[in-house]
Amino acid sequence: MTRKFYITTPIYYVNARPHIGHAYTTIACDTIARRQRLLGADTFFLTGTDEHGQKIERAAQAAGKTPQQFTDEVSGEFRALWQRMGISNDDFIRTTEDRHKKRVQELFRRIRDNGYIYKGRYSGQYCFSDELYVDGAKPGDPCPICNRPTETVEEENYFFKLSAFQDELLELYANPDFVRPETRRNEVISFVKSGLRDLSISRSTFSWGIPVPDDPKHVIYVWLDALANYITAIGYGSSHAGAQAAFQKYWPADVHMIGKEIVRFHCVYWPAFLLAAGLPLPKAIVAHGWLLFEESKMSKSRGNIVRTETILDVLGADALRYFLLREVVFGQDGSFSFDALVQRYNSDLANGLGNLASRTLTMINRYFKGEVPYPSHGASRTAADDAIATTARQAIHEFATLFDQFQFSRALETAWGLIAAVDKYIVENEPWSLGEKQDEDSRSRLATVLYTSAEALRIATALAHPVMPDATARIWTQMGLGDIKKLALADLAWGQLPLGTKLGEVQPVFPRADKSAIERMQSMEDQQRGPVVEETMAPATTPAAAQATPNEKSATPPATPASDGGKITIDDFAKIELRVGVVKVAERVPKADKLLRLEIDIGTEVRQVVAGIAEAYAPETLIGRKVVIVANLAPRKLRGLESNGMIVAASLEGGKPVLASFLEDVPVGARLK
């Protein structure tokens, strides 16, 4: 029986144009889907756009368009970009499609009929940027996700009994594979343990959404609407037999791939909705970090987004795909710069895989008339030949293990370790010198060296194919191996290169990029960037709030000139967000005598903080200790580690730090005032 595999990206919210932050998630999912197909799995890959909610309604109004016109335009840009990049999705779902609307209403009915929806009244704070109800917030308090000021909302709503699922969700998180990585799982566990309140799942003050069944004055909460795409796209709620069969075939999903800022919605709300509906849960939810540019998360309000098209125009899709998966440790935040992109392109692709393909195949053309030579099994064979074969076998095994654990960077490092080994092997064996000799032993040795190099090239190309489908397909064709899509990746092994294979036309695959490539990309982006503006028609904000950016809790408000001899006002002090946290992990930073790396649970998330307290506190003495951190400092890097906050400590004579603490039991996440 054929194995089934279902993978999804989050559907992208169409309040802004796509950039490489969006492309990052899509590329990761596309790579996984391509690999699963090569492994023989019946694979379904879903992406799409999320198009409802008051934020979209406001964005459309600001653009002078109807919500439908606005979403048609932006959704079309996402779809066109994925087509240009060759993304292999099997479906593209839009939440404004009739098929989605009807099936969401069916899900709402099912949850309601099971007794988990009731009518009530909501009065409190709401973040329109993240479409998030902010429990316990006061008027003007910032959103815990994006730091923008919340707005007061009071309206009649339908409520979902989220509180009924607290224990069941905690049992679910006991499975370490359900939410990955571990830091995100700890964040979710902490949030749920703090207590779940029932969730408003309808709005009645605007109309841009899916009407509640039997009560069209209400529209369904955008996060119930959006999350349901994972089942509506494959036929849930359809009356057609074919669609129902697709749902039975592919659900539950094997992987939901998401960004870390939407963990709560996917790991708390979505499983609870499914449990309430009596439906199976996805097998895994995997959250990646942010892609940072100029040390900040890309956002239109900062004016630091990078368009994917810029990189496609200059270096092509495969260069971007390789860079993102090789350069960024999946699950952690990663930095993007044009300099780093070109450097990685030249070192790994132009000088690495591309150079290996060019010189190996060129020498086979020159010395063996374009046919893969027969290697020697006699005296001319050496231990170096067997070492390459061993390295290749190890690469096949390790690449598969790491890739299936979503450790894309390490998997690619393994494959490029094989390439580096072959490069060294070629240099040491000097096939160009052997080719100048006419004796039988030299000829036999040359054949062995070039066969070994070509076979290693074949294996490296096969491993890299899901990551760089176009470039590897061209190398495969140049090797005379036909259509790489027919590769049975599960059977990949050393020694499968057919002897005597006639090569195709050999051409460079990765021409080297010079400094002008960086200048061109920077120039193209500079031309695209206009004045820095907000993404939506947000209400008037204070100068500090106006500079806050989506999903950056650590944005620092601008400095205010002190008056009255350097004293600050109570308003100045109120800008500092002090929170109580508990230390979950503490360890020394290598080669840094004063620094500790800490993971601190502050109630809403687990933060990594790098603190200069190693000379005063042993790491093991800090585990479980409650501390105070400044939670809204801009992130900074210390010894290559990103620190998201600062621990509050007193400095005694001699410079020894003493951590701020409490005599009473203070709850984690409490804010100091």
KOLVO-650517 format. One record per residue: residue in one letter; x, y, z of N, C-alpha, C in turn. Coordinates in steps of 0.2 Angstrom, whole numbers, plus 2048, in hexadecimal, padded with zeros to 3 digits. Layout:
KOLVO-650517
AXYZXYZXYZ;...
end
This chain:
KOLVO-650517
M8047FA800800800800804806800;T80380B7FC8078117FB806815801;R80C81880480B81C80A809823808;K80582680C80282D80B80683280F;F80683880C80A83D81080684480E;Y80484881380184E813805854816;I80785981380A85E816807865814;T80786A81980487081780987681A;T80987B81680B88281980588581C;P80788A82080188E8237FE89281C;I7F889381C7F68978177F789F818;Y7FA8A28137FD8A98157F88AE815;Y7F88B381A7F38B881B7F58BD816;V7F08C08127F18C480C7F18CB80E;N7F38CD8147F38D48157F98D8812;A7FE8D48108048D780D8078D2807;R80B8D580380E8D17FD8138CC800;P8148C67FC8188C17FE8208C37FE;H8248C180382B8C280382E8BB805;I8358BC8068398B58078378B280D;G8348B68128328B381882C8AE817;H8288B08128238AB8108268A580C;A82A8A780882D8A280483189D808;Y83489E80D83889A812833894814;T82D89581682989081882788B812;T82588F80D82388B807829887804;I82F88980483488580183687F806;A83588080C83687A81183187580F;C82B87780F82687280E82686F807;D8288738028298707FB82F86B7FB;T83486D7FE83A8687FF838861802;I83486280783185C80B82D858806;A82885B8038248587FE8278547F8;R82C8587F58308557F083484F7F2;R83784F7F883A8497FB8368437FC;Q8308457FF82B83F80082983C7F9;R8288407F482683D7EE82B8387EB;L83283B7EC8378367EA8388307EE;L8358307F483582A7F882F8267F7;G82B8287F28268247F081F8257F4;A81F82A7F881882C7FC81382F7F7;D80D82E7F88088317F48078387F8;T80A83D7F680B8437F98068497F7;F80384C7FC7FE8527FB8018587FE;F80385D7FB8068637FD8018697FC;L7FF86C8027FA8728027FD878804;T7FB87E8007FD8848037F7889801;G7F788F8027F18938007F289A804;T7EC89E8047EC8A48077E58A580B;D7E68A98117E28AA8167DF8B1815;E7D88B28137D68B88107D08BC814;H7CF8BA81A7C98BD81D7CC8C1823;G7C78C48277C98C882D7C88CF82C;Q7C88D38327C78DA8327CE8DD82F;K7D38DA8317DA8DD82E7DA8DD827;I7D78D88237D78D881C7D28DE81A;E7CD8DE81D7C88E381B7CB8EA81C;R7CF8EB8217D28F28227D78F381C;A7DB8EE81B7E08EE8167DD8F080F;A7D88ED80E7D58EE8077D28F5807;Q7CF8F780C7CD8FE80C7D290380B;A7D890280F7DE90680E7E0906807;A7DF9018037E29007FC7DC9037F7;G7D79057FA7D19077F57CE9027F1;K7CE8FC7F47CB8F67F17C68F27F5;T7C28EE7F27BD8EA7F67C28E47F9;P7C08E17FE7C48DC8017C58D67FC;Q7C08D57F87C18CF7F37C68D17ED;Q7C68D87EB7CB8DA7E67D28DA7E9;F7D28DC7EF7D98DC7F37DB8D57F4;T7D78D07F67DA8C97F77DB8C67F0;D7D78C77EB7D88C47E57DF8C67E2;E7E18CC7E37E78CF7E17ED8CC7E5;V7ED8CC7EB7F38CA7EF7F38C27EF;S7EE8BF7EF7EE8B77EF7F18B57E8;G7EF8B97E37F28B87DC7FA8B97DC;E7FC8BD7E08038BE7E08078B87E4;F8048B67E98078B07EC8078AA7E7;R8018A97E48018A37DF8068A47DA;A8068AA7D780B8AB7D18128AA7D4;L8148AC7DA81B8AB7DC81C8A47DD;W8188A07E08198997E181A8957DA;Q8168977D58168947CF81D8967CC;R81F89C7CC82689E7CA82C89A7CD;M82B8997D38308957D783088E7D6;G82A88B7D382A8847D18278807D7;I8248847DC8218807E281C87B7E0;S81D8757E381986F7E081386E7E4;N8108737E780A8727EA80486E7E6;D80086A7E97FB8677E67F486A7E6;D7F486F7EB7EE8737EB7F087A7EE;F7EC87F7EC7ED8867EF7E68887F1;I7E58887F87DE88A7FA7DD8917FC;R7D88947FA7D689B7FC7D089B801;T7D189E8067CB89E80B7C58A2809;T7C58A58037C08A88007BC8A47FB;E7BF89E7FA7BB8997F57B58967F8;D7B08957F47AA8927F67AB88B7FA;R7B08877F77B18817FA7B3881801;H7B78868027BA8878097B488A80E;K7B188F80B7AB8928107A688D812;K7A488980D79F88480F7A187E814;R7A887D8137AA8778177AC87A81E;V7AE88081F7AF8838257A9884829;Q7A388682679D88682979B87F82C;E79C87A82879B87382A79F871830;L7A58738317A98728377A687683D;F7A487C83C7A188084179B87C844;R79787A83F791876841793870845;R79886D84379986684779C86884E;I7A086D84E7A286F85579D871859;R79887585679287885A78E87285C;D78C86D85878886885978B86385E;N79186385F79585F86479586286B;G79286886B79186C872797870874;Y79B87286F7A18768717A187E86F;I79B88086C79A88786A79488A86E;Y79589087178F89387478F89A872;K78A89E8737898A587278B8A9878;G78E8AE8787908B387D7928BA87B;R7958BD87F7978C487E79E8C5880;Y7A28C887B7A98C987C7AA8D187D;S7AE8D28837B08D98847B78D9886;G7BC8DC8827C38DC8847C78DE87E;Q7CD8DC87E7D28DF8797D38DA874;Y7D48DD86E7D58D98687DB8DC863;C7DF8D78617E48DA85C7E28D8855;F7E18DE8517DF8DD84A7E48DA846;S7EB8DC8487F08D98447F18D2844;D7F08CF84A7F18C884A7EA8C484B;E7E48C884A7DE8C584B7DE8C1852;L7E08C48577E18C085E7DD8C4863;Y7D98C08677D68C286D7DB8C2873;V7DC8C88767E28C887B7DE8C8882;D7DE8C28857DB8C288C7DF8C6891;G7DB8C98957DF8CD89B7E28D3899;A7E28D58937E58DC8917E08E1892;K7E38E78937DF8ED8947E08F288E;P7DB8F788E7DB8FB8887E28FE886;G7E48FD8807EB90087E7F18FB880;D7EF8F68837F58F18847F78EE87E;P7FE8EC87D8008E98777FE8E2876;C7FE8E08707FC8D986E8038D5870;P8028CF8738088CB87580C8C8870;I8098C886A80C8C68648108CB860;C80C8D085E80F8D58598118DC85D;N80E8DD8638108E386780C8E9865;R8088E88608048EE85E7FE8EF863;P7FC8F58647F68F68697F08F3867;T7ED8F086C7E78EC86B7E18F186B;E7DB8EF8687D58F38687D08F086C;T7CC8F486F7C68F28747C18EF86F;V7BE8E98707B98E686C7B38E4871;E7AD8E686F7A88E38737A28E186F;E7A08DB86E79B8D886A7998D286C;E7938D08697908C986A7948C4866;N7968BF86979A8BA8657988B3867;Y79A8AE86279A8A78647A08A5867;F7A08A186C7A689F8707A789786F;F7AE89686F7B088F86E7B288D875;K7B18878787B288487E7BA88287E;L7BE88687D7C588587D7C8882884;S7C58858897C78838907C587B891;A7C187888E7BF87188F7C586C88C;F7CA86F8897CF86B8867D686B889;Q7D686F88E7DD8708917E186A893;D7DD8658967E185F8987E285B892;E7DE85A88E7DF8568887E5859883;L7E585F8837EB86287F7F1861883;L7F28628897F886088D7FA85988C;E7F585488C7F784D88A7FA84D883;L7F785087E7F9850878801853877;Y80285887B80985B87A80E85687E;A80C85188181184C88481584887F;N81284887981584587381A84A870;P82084987182584E86F825850867;D82284B86382284C85C81D850859;F81885285E81285585C81385D85A;V81786085F81986785D82186785E;R82386A85882B86A85882D871856;P83287485883787185C835871863;E83A86F86883886E86F837875872;T83A87A870838881873831883871;R82F88286B82888386A82387F86E;R82587986F82087487382087787A;N82687987D82687C884821882884;E82288687F81E88C87F81688B87F;V81488687B80D88487B80B881881;I80F87D88480D87988B80C87F890;S81188389081188989580A88D894;F80888E88E80289288D7FC88F88F;V7FC88888D7F688488F7F5883897;K7FB88289A7FB8818A17F98878A5;S7FA88D8A27F88938A57F08948A6;G7ED8908A27E58908A27E289289C;L7DE88F8997DA8908937D4893894;R7D28998917CB89C8917C889A88A;D7C189A88B7BD8998857BF89E880;L7BE89D8797C18A18747BB8A3870;S7BA8AA86F7B58AD86A7B78AA863;I7B28A88607B38A58597AF8A8854;S7AC8AE8557A88B28507A98B9851;R7A88BD84C7A88C484C7A18C7849;S79F8CC84C7988CF84A7998D6848;T79F8D984879F8E08477A28E2840;F7A38DC83C7A58DD8357A38D7831;S7A38D782A7A08D28267A58CE822;W7AB8D08227B08CD81D7B28C6820;G7AE8C181F7B08BA8227AB8B5820;I7AB8B08237A68AA8217A08AB826;P79A8AB8247958AC8287948A682D;V7928A78337918A183878A89E835;P78A89783578489483377E895837;D77989783477289983777289F83B;D7788A383A7788AA83E77D8AE83A;P77A8B083477F8B48307818BB832;K77E8BD8387818C483A7888C383D;H78A8BD83E7918BC8417958B983B;V79C8BA83B7A08B78377A58B383B;I7A78AD8387AB8A883C7B28AB83D;Y7B58AB8437BC8AD8457C18AB840;V7C58B083E7C98AE8397CE8A883A;W7D08A78407D58A28417D189B841;L7CB89A8437C78948417C689383A;D7C58988377C489982F7CA89682C;A7D089982E7D689882A7D989182C;L7D988F8327DC8898347D8883831;A7D28848307CE87F82D7D087D825;N7D48818227D688081B7DA87981B;Y7DD8778207E18718207DC86B81E;I7D686B8207D186681F7CC867819;T7CB86E8187C686F8137C986E80C;A7D087080C7D386F8057D3868803;I7D38638077D385C8057CC858806;G7C785D8077C085A8067BC85980C;Y7BE85B8127BA85B8187B485F817;G7AE85C8197A88608187A4860811;S7A885D80C7A585D8067A0857805;S79B8588007968537FF79884F7F9;H79E8507F67A084C7F07A48467F3;A7A38417F07A683A7F27AE83B7F1;G7B083E7EB7B783E7EA7BB8437EF;A7B88487F17BB84D7F67BB8497FD;Q7B68467FF7B58428057BB83D805;A7BC8397FF7C18347FF7C8837800;A7C983D7FD7D08417FE7D1842805;F7CC8458097CC8468107CE840814;Q7CB83A8127CC8348167D3832814;K7D683380E7DC83180C7E283480F;Y7E183B80F7E783F8127E7841819;W7E184281C7E18448237E283F827;P7E683F82D7E984582F7EF84782C;A7F184E82C7F78508297FD84E82C;D80284C82880884A82B80C85082E;V80C85682B81085C82D80C86282C;H80B86683180986D83080F871831;M81287582C81887982D81588082E;I81888383381588A83581B88E838;G81A89583881F89983B81E89A843;K82389B84682289B84E81D8A0851;E81B8A584D8178AA85080F8A8850;I80E8A284C8078A084C80689984F;V80B89885480B89185880589085C;R80389585F7FD8958647F6893860;F7F589685A7EF8948567EF88D854;H7F588B8517F688484F7F687F854;C7F98808597FB87B85E7F687B864;V7F28808657ED88086A7E6880867;Y7E48858637DE8868607DC88185B;W7E087F8577DF87A8517DE873854;P7E28718587E086A85B7DA86A85F;A7D986F8637D28708677CC870862;F7CC87385D7C78738587C686C855;L7CB8698537CB8628517C885D856;L7CA85E85C7C88598617C085B862;A7BE8618627B78638637B386085D;A7B685F8577B285D8527B3855851;G7B78528557B884B8557BC84984F;L7C084D84D7C584B8477CC84A84A;P7CF8458467D68448477DB84A847;L7E084A84B7E584F84C7EB84E847;P7EE8548457F48538407F9850844;K7FE84D84180384984480984D847;A80A85384381085784680E85E844;I81086384881086A84681786C848;V81A86F842821871843822878841;A82587C84682688384682D885844;H82E88983F83488C83E835893841;G83B89584183C89C84483B8A183E;W83D8A784083C8AD83C8428AE837;L8418B08318478B282D8488BA82E;L84E8BB8318508C28338548C682D;F8528CC82C8568D08278588D682B;E85E8D882B8608DE82F85F8DD837;E85F8D683985E8D48408578D5842;S8528D683E84B8D783F8478D283B;K8418D083E83D8CC83A83A8D0834;M83A8CD82E8388D18288308D3829;S82F8D98288288DC8288288E2824;K8228E38218218E981D8228F0821;S81F8EF8278208F582B8278F782D;R82C8F382D8338F482E8368F6827;G8338F58228368F681B83C8F281A;N83C8EC81D8428E881C8408E1819;I83B8E18158398DA81283E8DA80C;V83F8D380A8438D280483E8CE7FF;R83D8D07F98398CD7F483C8C77F2;T8388C17F183B8BB7EE83D8BC7E7;E8398C07E383B8C17DC8428C47DB;T8448C87E084B8CB7DF8508C67DE;I8508C17E38558BB7E38548B77DD;L84D8B67DB84C8B17D584F8B57CF;D84E8BB7CE8518BF7C88598BE7C8;V85C8BE7CD8638BF7CD8678B87CE;L8648B47D28688AD7D48638A77D2;G85D8A87D28588A27D185689F7D7;A85089B7D684D8987DC8518937E0;D85588F7DC85988A7E085E88D7E5;A8618937E38668967E78628987EE;L85C89B7ED85889D7F38568977F7;R8548927F485288C7F78588897FB;Y85D8887F88638857FC86588A801;F86689080086889580586489480C;L85D89580B85989581185988E815;L85988981185A882815860881817;R86688381486D88281786F88781C;E86D88D81B87089281F86C893826;V86589182686189282C86088C82F;V86288B83686088583A85988583B;F85588083884E88083884C88083F;G84788484184488584884788B84B;Q84C88D84984F89384C84F899847;D85089F84A8508A58468568A5841;G8568A883B85B8A883785C8AE834;S8628B08328648B782F8648B6827;F8628BB8248628BB81D8668C281B;S86A8C181686E8C78138708C580C;F8708CA8088728C980187A8C6801;D87E8C98058858C78068858BF807;A8818BD80C8828B680F87F8B2809;L87A8B48068778B080087C8AF7FB;V87F8B47F98848B37F388A8AF7F5;Q88C8B07FC8928AC7FE8908A57FE;R88A8A380188989C8018888997FA;Y88589D7F688489B7EF88B8997EB;N88F89E7EC89689D7E989A8977EC;S89A8967F389E8917F689B88A7F5;D89488A7F68918837F688E8817EF;L88C8867EB8898847E588E8857DF;A89088B7DE89588C7D989B8887DA;N89F8897DF8A58857E18A487E7E3;G89E87C7E589D8767E889A8717E3;L8938707E489086C7DF89186D7D8;G8908747D68918767CF8988747CC;N89D8757D08A48747CE8A586D7CD;L8A28697D28A38627D28A085F7CC;A89A8617CA89785E7C489B8607BE;S89D8677BE8A08697B88A68657B6;R8AB8657BB8B18627BA8B185A7B9;T8AD8577BD8AC8507BC8A984E7B5;L8A48517B38A184F7AD8A58527A7;T8A88577A88AD85A7A28B38557A1;M8B68527A78BB84D7A68B98477A3;I8B38457A58B083E7A28AF84079A;N8AD8457988AC8477918B384778E;R8B884A7918BF84A78E8C284478D;Y8C28407938C683A7938C2833791;F8BC8337918B882D7908B282E78B;K8B38347878AE8357818A7836784;G8A683878A8A083A78D89C83478F;E89F82E79189C82879489F82779A;V89B82579F89D8247A68A181E7A6;P8A881E7A88AD8197A78AC8137AC;Y8AF80E7AB8AE8087AF8B48087B4;P8B28087BB8B78097C08BB8027C1;S8C18037C38C67FD7C48C47F97CA;H8C47F37CA8C47EF7D08CA7EB7D2;G8D07ED7CF8D67EA7CF8DB7EE7D4;A8E17EE7D28E77F17D68E67F87D6;S8E37FB7D18E38037D08DE8067D5;R8DA8027D88D58047DD8D88057E4;T8D780B7E78DA80D7EE8D580E7F3;A8D780F7F98D38107FF8CF8167FE;A8D281B7FB8CE8227FA8C88217F6;D8C881C7F18C281B7EE8BC8187F2;D8BE8137F68B98107FB8B7815800;A8BC81A8028BA81F8078B4824804;I8B48257FE8AF8297FB8A88257FB;A8A981F7F98A381B7FA8A081B801;T8A481A8068A281A80D89F82080F;T8A282680D89F82D80E89882E80B;A89882B80589182C80188C828805;R88D82280788881E80A886821811;Q88B82481488982781B88582D819;A88783181488383781287B835811;I87A83080D87482E80B87082C812;H87382981686F82781D86E82D821;E87383182287383782786E83C824;F86F83D81D86A84281A86384081B;A86183A81A85A83881B858839823;T85C83782785A83882E85A83F830;L85E84382F85E84A83085884E82D;F85784C82785285082384B84E826;D84A84882884484682B842849832;Q84884B83584784F83B84785683A;F84685983484686083284C863833;Q85286083485886383485B86482D;F85886882985A86982386186B822;S86387082686A87382586F86D827;R86E86982C87386482D87385F828;A86D85D82586D85881F87185B819;L87086181887486481287B864813;E87D86581988486581B88785E81A;T88385981C88585281A886851813;A88285380F882852808888856805;W88985C80788F86080589585E808;G89585A80D89B85781089E85180B;L89984E80789B84980289E84D7FC;I89B8537FA89E8577F58A58597F7;A8A685B7FD8AD85D7FF8B28587FF;A8AF8528018B484C8018B684A7FA;V8B184A7F58B38497EE8B784E7EB;D8B68547ED8BB85A7EA8C28587EC;K8C38567F38CA8557F58CC84E7F2;Y8C884A7F18CA8437ED8CC8457E6;I8C98497E38CB84B7DC8D284F7DC;V8D38537E08D98577E18DF8527E2;E8DE84E7E78E38497E98E58447E3;N8E08427DF8E183D7DA8E28407D3;E8E28467D28E484A7CC8E28467C6;P8DB8457C48D98427BE8DC8457B8;W8DD84C7B88DF84F7B28E784D7B1;S8EA84B7B68F18487B48F18417B2;L8EC83D7B58EB8367B28E98367AB;G8E583B7A98E283C7A28E883D79D;E8ED84079F8F384179A8F783B799;K8F683679D8FA83079C8F682A798;Q8FA8267958F78217908F881A793;D8FB8197988FC81279B8F581079E;E8F580979E8EF8067A08ED8077A7;D8F28077AC8F18087B38EE80F7B4;S8F18147B08EE81B7B18E781C7AF;R8E68187A98DF8197A68DA8157AB;S8DC8107AE8D880C7B28D68117B8;R8DC8147BB8DB8187C18D781E7BF;L8D78217BA8D38277B88CC8257B7;A8CA81F7B58C481D7B48C181C7BB;T8C48197C08C28187C78C181F7CA;V8C58247C98C482A7CC8BE82E7CA;L8BD82E7C38B88317C08B182E7C1;Y8B18277C18AB8247C38A98257CB;T8AE8257CF8AD8267D68AA82D7D7;S8AD8327D48AB8397D48A483A7D1;A8A28377CC89C8377C98968347CD;E89882E7D089382B7D489282F7DA;A8978327DD8968377E389183D7E1;L89383F7DB88F8457D88888437D8;R88683D7D588083A7D487C83A7DB;I87F8387E087C8377E787B83E7EA;A8808427E987F8497EC87984D7E8;T87984C7E287384F7DE86C84C7E0;A86C8467E18668427E38638457EA;L8688457EE8668487F586484F7F5;A8678537F186585A7F085F85C7EC;H85D8577E88578597E485185C7E7;P84F8597EC84985D7EF84A8647F1;V8508667F385286C7F58538717EE;M85686E7E98588727E385586E7DD;P84F86E7DC84C86A7D784F86B7D0;D84F8727CE8518737C78598727C6;A85D8747CA8648737C986686C7C9;T8638687CD8658617CE86285D7C8;A85C85F7C585A85C7BF85E85D7B9;R8618637B98668647B386C8607B4;I86F8607BA87585B7BB8738547B9;W86D8527BC86B84B7BA86B84A7B3;T86884F7AF86884E7A886F84E7A5;Q8738527A787A8527A587E84C7A6;M87C8487AB87F8427AD87C83C7A8;G87783E7A48748397A086F8347A4;L86C8377A98688327AE8618337AD;G85E8387A88578387A685483D7AB;D84E83B7AD84983F7B184A83E7B8;I84D8437BC84E8427C38488407C7;K8428427C583C8417C983A83A7C9;K83E8367C583D82E7C584182B7CA;L84582F7CD84A82C7D28468297D8;A8488237DA84681F7E084A8217E6;L8498267E984E8297EE84F8247F4;A84A8207F584A81B7FB84F8157F9;D8518147F385580F7F185C8127EF;L85D8187F086481B7EE8698187F2;A86E8167EE8748127F187A8137ED;W8808127EF8868137EC88780D7E6;G88980F7E088B80A7DB88580A7D6;Q88080E7D687B80E7D187C8117CB;L8818157CA8828197C48848147BE;P87F8147B988080F7B48878107B0;L88B80B7AF89180B7AC89080C7A4;G8948117A189381279A88D817799;T88A81A79E88581F79C888825798;K88482779388682C78F884833792;L88983779388783E796883842791;G87F84779487C84C790881852790;E87E85778D88385D78C884860793;V88B86179488D86479A88D86C79A;Q88986F79F88987679F88A8787A6;P88C87E7A888C8817AF8858817B2;V88587F7B887E87F7BB87E8857C0;F8838877C388488C7C88898917C6;P8888967C188E89A7C088F89F7C6;R8958A07C78978A47CD8948AB7CD;A8928AD7D388F8B47D38958B97D6;D8958BF7D389A8C37D68978C97DA;K89A8CE7DC8988D37E08928D67DD;S8928D77D788C8DA7D38858D77D5;A8858D07D687F8CD7D887C8D07DE;I8808D17E387E8D57E987B8DC7E8;E87F8DF7E487D8E67E28778E67DF;R8768E27DA86F8E27D68698E07DB;M86A8DB7DF8648DA7E48638DF7E8;Q8688E27EB8678E87F08648EE7EC;S8668EF7E68638F47E285B8F37E0;M85A8ED7DF8538EB7DD84F8EC7E3;E8518EA7E984D8EB7EF84C8F27F1;D8528F67F08518FD7F284C9017ED;Q84B8FF7E78479027E383F9007E5;Q83F8FA7E78388F77E98358FB7F0;R83A8FC7F48388FF7FB8369067FB;G8309077FC82E90E7FD82E910804;P82A91580682A91880D828912811;V82A91181782890C81C82190E81E;V81C90981D81590B81F813904823;E80D90582780A90082A8078FC825;E8068F58278038F08227FB8F1822;T7F88F48277F18F48277EE8FB829;M7E88FC8297E590282B7E4902833;A7EA9028367E990183E7E7908841;P7E49078477E390E84A7E991284C;A7E791884E7ED91C8507F1919855;T7F791A8557FC91785B80091C85D;T80391A86380991E86580F91D861;P81492286181A92185D81D91A85E;A81D91886582191286681D90C863;A81690C86481290686181390685A;A81390C85681390C84F81990984C;Q81F90985082590684E8258FF84F;A8218FC8538218F585581F8F184F;T8228EB84E8218E784881E8E0849;P81B8DD8448178D784681C8D2849;N8198CF84E81C8C98518238CA854;E8248D085682B8D285982A8D5860;K8298D18658278D386B82D8D786E;S8338D786B8388DA86E83A8E186B;A8358E38678378EA8648378EF869;T83C8F386983E8F886E83B8FF86C;P83790287083590986F83A90E86E;P83991386A83E91886984091C86F;A84691E870848921876844928877;T84292A87D83F93087E844935882;P84593B87F84A93F88384894088A;A84C94088E84A94089684A948897;S84594989C84595089E8469508A5;D8459568A88469578AF84C9548B2;G8529568AF8589538B285A94C8B0;G8579498AB8589428AA85393D8AC;K84E9408B084993B8B38449398AD;I8419338AE83C9318A98369328AC;T8319328A882A9328AA82792B8AB;I82192A8AE81E9248AF81C9218A8;D81B9258A381992289C82091F899;D82692289B82C91F89882D91889B;F82C9188A282D9128A582890C8A3;A82290E8A181D90A89F81F906899;K82390989582590688F82A900890;I82C8FF8968318F989782C8F4899;E82D8EE8968298E889782D8E389C;L82B8E38A282F8DF8A782A8D98A8;R82D8D38A78298CD8A882C8C88AC;V8288C48B082B8BE8B482C8B88B0;G8318B58B08338AF8AC8368AA8B1;V8368A38AF83989E8B283E89B8AE;V8448998B08498978AC84888F8AB;K84888D8A58478868A384D8838A1;V85288789D85888489B85E88989D;A86388789F86988B8A086F88889E;E87488B89A87A88889887F88D897;R88588B89788B89089688B89188E;V88D89788C88F898885896897884;P89789287F89E89087E8A389687D;K8A98968808AE89B87F8AC8A2881;A8A78A28868A58A98898A48A8890;D8A98AA8948A98A989B8A38AC89F;K8A18B189D89C8B58A08948B489E;L8938B089988D8AF8968898A9897;L8838A989887F8A38998798A4893;R87889E89087289E88C86C89B890;L86789F89086189D89485B89C890;E85689889284F89788F84B899894;I84789E8948438A189983B8A1897;D83789D89B83089D89982D8A389C;I82A8A88988278AE89B81F8AD89A;G81C8A789A8158A689A8128A6893;T8148AA88E8118AA8888168A7883;E81C8A68858218A38808278A1884;V82C89E88183289C8848388A0881;R83B8A58848408A98818478A7882;Q84B8A887D8538A787E8568AD880;V8598AD88685D8B38888648B2889;V8688B68878708B58898718BA88E;A8748B88948758BC89987C8BB89C;G87F8C189E8868C18A08868C08A8;I8848BA8AA8848B88B18878B28B3;A88B8AF8AE88E8A98AF8938A98B5;E8968AF8B689B8AF8BC8988AF8C3;A8928B08C388E8B18C98898AB8CB;Y8878A88C58828A28C688489C8C2;A8848968C58858908C187F88E8BD;P87F88C8B787988B8B38748868B7;E8778818BA87287C8BD86E87F8C3;T8718858C686D8888CC86788D8C9;L86788E8C38628928C085B88F8BE;I85C8888BD8568858BA8508858BF;G84A8878BD8458888C184488F8C5;R8498938C48498998C884589F8C4;K8418A28C883E8A88C58428AE8C4;V8428B18BF8468B78BD8418BD8BA;V8448C38BA8408C88B68448CA8B0;I8418CA8AA8448CC8A48418D28A1;V8458D689E8428DC8998408D8893;A8398D88928378D488C8368D7886;N8378DE8868368E287F83C8E587D;L8428E287E8488E587B8498E2874;A84C8E587084D8E38698528DD86A;P8518D88668568D286685D8D4864;R8628D18678698D286586D8CC865;K8728CC8628768C686287C8C6866;L87E8C186A8848C186E8878BA86D;R88D8BA86A8918B486988D8AF864;G8898B385F8858AF85A87E8AD85D;L87D8AE8638768AC8668728B2866;E86B8B18648678B78658648B786C;S8648BD86F8618BE87585B8C2875;N8558BF87784F8C287784D8C587D;G8508CA88084E8CD8878548CD88B;M8548D08918598D18958578D089C;I85B8CC8A085A8CA8A785B8D08AB;V8578D28B08588D78B585C8D58BB;A8618D88BC8668D78C28698DD8C5;A86A8DD8CB86E8E28CE8768E18CD;S8798E68CD8818E68CC8848E88D3;L8878E38D688A8E58DD8918E78DB;E8958E98E189C8EB8E08A08E58DD;G8A48E78D98A88E28D58A58DF8CF;G89F8E28CE89B8E08C88978DA8C8;K8978D68CE8938D08CE88C8D18CE;P8888CE8C98818CF8C887D8CB8CD;V8778CE8D08738CA8D486C8CA8D1;L8698C58CF8628C58CC85D8C78D0;A8588CB8CD8528CD8D084E8C78D2;S84B8C78D88478C18DA8418C48DE;F83D8BF8E08378C08E48368BC8EA;L8338BF8EF8328BB8F582B8B78F5;E8268BA8F28208B78F08208B28EA;D81B8AE8E981A8AA8E38178AE8DE;V81B8B08D98188B48D48178B08CD;P8118B08CA8108AC8C48158AE8BE;V8168A98BB81A8AA8B58178AE8B0;G81A8B38AD8178B78A88148BD8AB;A8148BE8B18118C48B48158CA8B2;R8128CF8B18158D68AF8168DA8B5;L81D8DD8B681E8E18BB81C8E88BA;K8198EB8BF8178F28BE8198F78C3;
end
